Amino acid sequence: MTRKLGAPPAPRPNHIAPAQGDHVLKPALAKFLNNHVTAICSILVPALLISILPSSSTAQVTAVAPYSVTTFATAPSGVTAPDSITFDSTNVFVGYGNGGAPDGSGGATSNIVEYDFKGNMVKDFTVVGHNDGLRYNPRENNLWAAQNEDGKSTLIIINLRNGDQTTYMLGTGPHGGGYDDIDFNNKSIFISASAPTLTPDTAPAIVSVKIAGKKAELTGILNGNATVTDVTTGKPATLNLTDPDSMIVDPFGELVMTSQGDGELVIVQYPGLSCQKAFVVPLTSEAGPGAAETQLDDTMFTTQSAGELLVADKGTNTIYAITAPYFAAAAYSAVSVFVPPTAANPTTSFVGATNLTTGFVTPIVNGLSNPGGMAFIPSGVDLAKFIKASAAIPEVCPAR
C-alpha cells in the first residue's frame, strides 16, 4: 500500500517479537553488501552538494557527490502521481495513479505512460482502477499491472504489440487487503499481499501466481507472522507485518519486500522451495534513528557499473534520473522518514544507499517530496539479454 501523505497510518503493534531457534545470513549476501555499500557510504562523508531545481516544485532536489540528478520526464497533461517504473529493451513504462482510491472505488482510473530512453512520451495506456504495481514480463513480452492495492484487486496484462488488455480478478485476499507489486523469475511469478486487516497478519504476505485459463491462482509463500532471522542481531524473530508493499528480485534470485509502515525489509531466499529461508532488516537513518521511522517504498539493485537510477516523485509529478561515475553493486531505496512513525507527513524524503546488513540508509539525493517507484537501467550492455537474465536466476536448493 502506497502511503498517502497528510493522514497518519492506523495504529500498529510492535513490529518484531522474539522467537526461538537460530539461523545465519547467507554469506554471499553479507559479503556483497558489506564490501560494496560500505564503500559507497564512505564516499558520502566529505561530499559536496549538486543542485537542480525541478520545474514542478519550488523545493530543491540535491544530489550528494559523486552522484548527479536530472529530470528524466514530467507527467503528461491530465495525469498525476507517477509511481511504479519498469522497462523493456527500448522503452520505459511509468504507472500514474492519478490520486485514485487505493481500493479502486469512485471510478478510479490510472495511466501507464510509455517513454523512450530520452524521456519522450511514446504511448499512453488507460487502465481501470488504481495502479500500484507494474512489471515487464520478458518471457511473454507484455506488461503486468496490479490495481487496487487495498482490496478488490485486479491484474491487467497489456499486450505491447497491439495494446489489448486482459483482466484477471485477484479480489480481496485472506489477509483482508489487496495485492501490490509483481516480480518474475524463470517461470515463477510473485505478488506482495498489501494492506492487511488481520492483527497479527497470519495470512500470506507474499504469494505466487499461476494463470490458469481465465483465472489467476494464488499460493502463499510467506505469512505475515513468519519466523525469520533479524540480520542486525543474528537472532530469530517473529514478523508482524502491517504494510507489505514494494518487492523486487535481487541479484541472487531472492525476494526483497518492503513492509513500508513497519520500517522493515523482508528477504526471502529460495522462495517457494523446501529450503526457503527468510530474514528481516529493521531500517534506520540519521534522520530516523528510531524504530519504524525510516520507511521505504521501492528498493533497486545496481548490477552494472554504468547506468541510471530512475525514481518517481509522486509529489512533484516528476521522474528523476540519478547517475554516478561508477555504480558499485549496491541497493538503493526511495525513503520517507516519519518522526514519530505515526506522523501525518514525513520530516524528509530522499533516495538512499541501503545497507542490508546493518539496515542503515544513507541519502544520495535529498529534497524529494514523495518518492516511490524506482528502476536501474544499465548502459553499455545488451538490454534485451540483461532483462531476460535478471528474470532467469537459478532457483535450486543448495546441495547438502
C-alpha positions in Angstrom: 0.0 0.0 0.0 1.5 3.3 -1.0 1.2 5.6 2.0 -1.0 8.6 1.4 0.6 11.7 2.9 -1.4 14.1 5.1 -3.1 11.3 7.1 -1.5 9.2 9.9 -1.4 5.4 9.4 -3.6 3.2 11.6 -2.1 2.3 15.0 0.4 -0.5 14.7 1.6 -3.1 17.1 5.3 -3.8 18.0 6.9 -4.8 14.7 9.1 -7.7 15.8 8.7 -10.2 18.7 11.4 -12.6 19.8 11.2 -16.3 18.7 13.3 -19.4 19.3 15.9 -21.0 17.1 18.9 -19.8 15.1 19.8 -19.0 11.5 22.8 -17.4 9.7 22.5 -14.8 7.0 23.6 -16.1 3.6 27.4 -15.4 3.4 27.3 -14.3 -0.2 24.7 -11.7 0.5 26.5 -10.3 3.6 29.8 -10.1 1.7 28.1 -8.4 -1.3 26.6 -5.7 0.9 29.5 -5.1 3.3 32.1 -4.8 0.5 30.1 -2.5 -1.8 27.6 -0.5 0.2 30.1 0.4 2.9 32.5 1.6 0.2 29.8 3.8 -1.3 28.8 5.3 2.1 32.4 6.2 2.9 32.5 8.4 -0.2 29.5 10.4 1.0 31.0 11.8 4.2 33.0 14.6 2.6 30.5 15.0 -0.2 29.6 18.3 -1.9 26.0 19.0 -3.0 25.0 19.3 -6.6 21.6 21.0 -7.1 18.9 21.2 -9.7 15.5 23.0 -9.5 12.6 20.8 -10.6 10.2 22.6 -12.8 7.1 21.4 -11.0 8.1 22.4 -7.4 9.9 25.2 -5.5 11.7 22.6 -3.4 15.4 22.0 -4.3 16.4 18.5 -5.2 20.1 17.9 -4.4 22.5 15.1 -5.2 25.4 14.2 -3.0 28.7 13.9 -4.9 29.7 11.9 -6.8 26.0 11.4 -7.7 24.2 13.7 -10.1 20.4 14.2 -10.6 18.5 15.5 -13.6 14.8 15.4 -14.7 14.1 12.4 -16.9 10.4 13.2 -17.6 7.4 15.1 -16.1 3.8 14.0 -16.1 1.9 14.5 -19.3 -1.1 16.8 -19.1 -4.1 15.3 -17.3 -2.2 12.6 -15.3 -0.7 12.8 -11.9 1.2 10.8 -9.2 3.8 8.7 -11.0 4.8 5.6 -9.1 5.9 2.2 -10.4 8.6 2.1 -13.1 9.7 -0.8 -15.4 11.3 -1.1 -18.8 12.0 -3.3 -21.8 14.9 -3.1 -24.2 13.6 0.1 -25.9 11.3 2.0 -23.6 10.4 2.9 -20.0 6.9 2.5 -18.5 5.6 4.6 -15.6 2.3 4.0 -13.8 0.3 7.1 -12.9 -2.3 6.6 -10.1 -4.0 9.9 -10.6 -4.8 10.2 -6.9 -7.4 7.4 -7.2 -8.7 5.5 -4.2 -6.4 2.5 -3.4 -9.4 0.1 -3.4 -10.4 1.4 -6.9 -13.7 2.9 -5.6 -15.1 6.1 -7.0 -14.4 5.2 -10.6 -10.6 5.3 -10.2 -8.6 5.0 -13.4 -4.8 5.1 -14.0 -2.5 5.7 -16.9 0.6 3.7 -17.8 2.8 6.0 -19.9 5.4 4.7 -22.2 8.6 6.8 -22.7 11.7 6.3 -24.9 15.0 6.4 -23.1 15.3 10.2 -23.5 12.1 10.8 -21.6 9.8 11.5 -24.6 6.3 10.1 -24.4 5.6 7.3 -26.9 2.2 5.9 -25.8 -0.4 6.1 -23.1 -2.4 3.1 -21.8 -5.5 3.8 -19.6 -6.4 1.1 -17.1 -9.4 0.8 -14.8 -8.5 1.0 -11.1 -5.7 2.5 -9.1 -2.4 1.2 -10.4 0.3 0.4 -7.8 2.4 -2.5 -9.3 3.9 -2.6 -12.7 6.4 -5.1 -14.2 7.6 -6.0 -17.7 7.5 -9.8 -18.4 10.4 -10.7 -20.7 9.2 -14.3 -21.2 6.0 -13.0 -22.9 6.9 -9.5 -23.9 4.0 -8.0 -22.2 3.3 -5.6 -19.3 1.7 -6.8 -16.0 -0.2 -4.1 -14.0 -1.7 -4.6 -10.5 -4.6 -2.4 -9.4 -6.3 -1.6 -6.1 -3.7 -2.5 -3.5 -6.2 -2.1 -0.6 -8.8 -4.6 -1.9 -10.8 -5.8 -4.9 -7.5 -6.1 -6.8 -7.1 -6.8 -10.5 -4.3 -7.9 -12.6 -4.2 -6.4 -16.1 -1.9 -7.9 -18.7 -1.2 -5.4 -21.6 -0.1 -6.8 -25.0 2.6 -4.3 -26.1 2.2 -5.2 -29.7 -1.4 -4.1 -30.1 -2.4 -2.6 -26.7 -5.0 -5.3 -25.9 -5.7 -5.7 -22.2 -6.7 -8.9 -20.4 -8.1 -8.5 -16.8 -7.9 -11.1 -14.1 -9.7 -10.7 -10.8 -7.4 -11.1 -7.7 -10.0 -9.8 -5.3 -9.6 -9.2 -1.6 -7.2 -11.8 -0.1 -7.4 -13.8 3.1 -5.3 -11.1 4.8 -8.2 -8.7 4.2 -6.4 -6.4 1.7 -5.4 -6.4 -1.9 -2.2 -7.1 -4.0 0.6 -4.8 -4.9 4.0 -5.5 -6.5 4.8 -8.1 -9.1 8.1 -10.0 -9.8 9.2 -12.6 -12.3 12.0 -15.2 -12.0 12.1 -18.1 -14.5 8.5 -19.4 -14.6 7.8 -18.2 -11.1 5.5 -15.1 -10.5 5.3 -13.4 -7.1 3.0 -10.7 -5.8 3.0 -8.9 -2.4 -0.2 -9.0 -0.4 -0.8 -5.5 0.8 -3.0 -3.6 3.3 -3.7 -6.5 5.7 -6.6 -6.0 8.1 -5.6 -9.0 10.3 -3.8 -8.3 13.6 -1.5 -10.2 13.5 -1.4 -11.0 9.9 -1.5 -14.8 9.9 -2.3 -14.9 6.2 0.3 -14.8 3.3 2.1 -11.5 2.8 3.8 -12.9 -0.4 2.0 -15.2 -2.9 2.9 -17.0 -6.1 0.7 -16.7 -9.1 -0.3 -19.1 -11.9 -2.6 -18.1 -14.8 -5.0 -20.9 -15.5 -7.3 -20.1 -18.3 -9.3 -17.0 -17.2 -8.3 -17.3 -13.6 -5.2 -16.3 -11.5 -4.5 -18.9 -8.9 -2.6 -17.7 -5.8 -0.5 -19.8 -3.4 1.0 -18.5 -0.2 4.8 -18.2 0.0 5.4 -16.3 3.3 3.0 -15.4 6.1 2.9 -12.0 7.7 3.8 -13.6 11.1 6.5 -15.9 9.8 9.6 -16.8 11.9 12.7 -15.2 10.3 16.2 -14.1 11.2 16.9 -10.5 12.2 20.1 -9.7 10.2 21.1 -6.9 12.6 21.3 -9.2 15.6 21.6 -12.7 14.0 18.7 -13.8 16.3 15.3 -15.3 15.3 12.3 -13.1 15.3 8.6 -13.3 14.5 7.3 -10.9 11.8 4.2 -8.8 12.5 3.8 -7.2 9.1 1.2 -4.4 8.8 2.2 -2.9 5.5 3.7 -5.3 2.8 4.4 -3.2 -0.3 7.0 -3.0 -3.0 9.1 -6.1 -3.9 12.0 -6.9 -6.2 14.1 -10.0 -7.2 17.7 -9.3 -6.1 20.8 -10.5 -8.0 20.7 -13.8 -6.0 17.1 -14.6 -7.0 15.9 -13.7 -3.5 12.7 -11.6 -3.0 13.3 -8.3 -1.2 10.0 -6.8 0.0 9.3 -3.6 1.9 6.9 -3.5 4.8 6.7 0.2 4.5 4.9 1.4 7.6 6.9 -1.1 9.7 10.2 0.4 8.6 11.5 -3.1 7.5 12.7 -5.0 4.5 12.0 -8.7 4.3 14.4 -11.0 2.3 13.2 -14.4 1.2 15.8 -16.9 -0.1 14.7 -19.7 -2.4 11.1 -18.6 -2.4 8.6 -21.4 -2.6 11.2 -24.2 -2.3 11.7 -26.6 0.5 14.9 -24.8 1.6 13.2 -21.4 1.8 14.6 -19.0 4.5 13.6 -15.5 5.4 15.2 -12.5 7.1 14.1 -9.1 8.3 16.2 -5.9 8.1 15.0 -3.2 10.5 15.8 0.1 8.9 17.3 3.3 10.3 18.8 6.5 9.0 20.4 9.6 10.5 17.1 11.5 10.2 15.1 8.5 11.5 17.1 6.5 14.1 14.0 5.1 15.9 12.1 2.0 15.1 9.8 2.3 12.1 10.8 5.9 11.4 12.8 5.2 8.2 10.2 3.9 5.7 11.0 2.6 2.2 9.0 2.4 -0.9 10.9 0.8 -3.8 14.4 -0.8 -3.5 16.5 -1.3 -6.5 19.9 -3.1 -7.1 22.7 -1.7 -9.3 24.3 -4.7 -11.0 26.3 -2.9 -13.7 28.9 -0.1 -13.2 27.3 2.3 -15.7 23.6 3.3 -16.0 21.0 5.5 -14.4 18.6 5.1 -11.5 15.1 6.4 -12.2 12.9 7.5 -9.3 9.3 8.7 -9.5 8.3 11.5 -7.2 4.5 11.5 -6.7 4.5 14.9 -5.0 6.1 16.8 -7.9 4.8 14.6 -10.8 8.4 14.1 -11.9 10.7 11.2 -12.8 14.3 11.9 -11.9 17.4 10.2 -13.3 20.4 9.6 -10.9 23.8 8.9 -12.3 27.3 8.4 -11.0 30.8 8.0 -12.5 30.8 4.4 -11.2 28.0 2.3 -9.7 29.3 -0.4 -7.4 27.0 -3.3 -6.7 24.6 -2.0 -4.1 20.9 -1.5 -3.0 19.2 1.9 -3.3 15.8 2.8 -1.9 13.1 5.5 -2.1 12.8 6.8 1.5 10.5 8.9 3.6 11.2 9.5 7.3 8.3 9.8 9.7 9.1 11.1 13.3 7.2 9.7 15.1 6.2 6.8 12.8 2.5 7.8 13.0 3.2 11.4 11.8 0.9 12.5 9.0 3.8 13.8 6.8 7.5 13.0 6.5 10.2 15.1 8.0 12.4 14.4 5.0 12.3 12.2 1.8 15.3 11.1 -0.2 16.9 8.3 -2.3 19.4 6.4 -0.2 22.1 3.7 -0.4 20.7 0.9 1.8 23.0 -1.4 3.7 21.1 -4.7 4.0 23.5 -6.0 6.7 23.1 -3.1 9.1 19.8 -1.6 7.9 21.3 1.9 7.7 20.2 4.1 4.8 22.5 6.9 3.6 21.0 9.7 1.4 22.4 10.2 -2.1 19.6 12.5 -3.3 17.7 14.9 -1.0 14.8 17.3 -1.2 12.3 14.9 -2.7 8.6 15.2 -2.0 7.1 11.7 -2.1 9.5 9.2 -3.8 8.2 5.8 -4.8 8.9 3.7 -7.9 12.4 3.1 -9.0 14.3 1.3 -11.7 18.0 0.8 -12.6 18.7 0.9 -16.4 22.2 -0.1 -17.2 24.2 1.2 -20.1 26.8 -0.4 -22.3 25.1 -3.8 -22.3 22.6 -5.7 -24.5 19.4 -4.6 -22.7 17.3 -7.5 -24.0 19.8 -10.1 -22.7 20.2 -8.2 -19.4 16.4 -8.1 -18.8 16.0 -11.8 -19.6 18.9 -12.8 -17.4 17.5 -10.7 -14.5 14.4 -12.9 -14.6 16.2 -16.2 -15.1 18.3 -16.6 -11.9 18.6 -20.3 -10.9 16.1 -21.5 -8.4 17.7 -24.6 -6.8 18.2 -25.5 -3.2 21.9 -25.8 -2.3 23.5 -29.2 -2.0 23.7 -30.6 1.5 
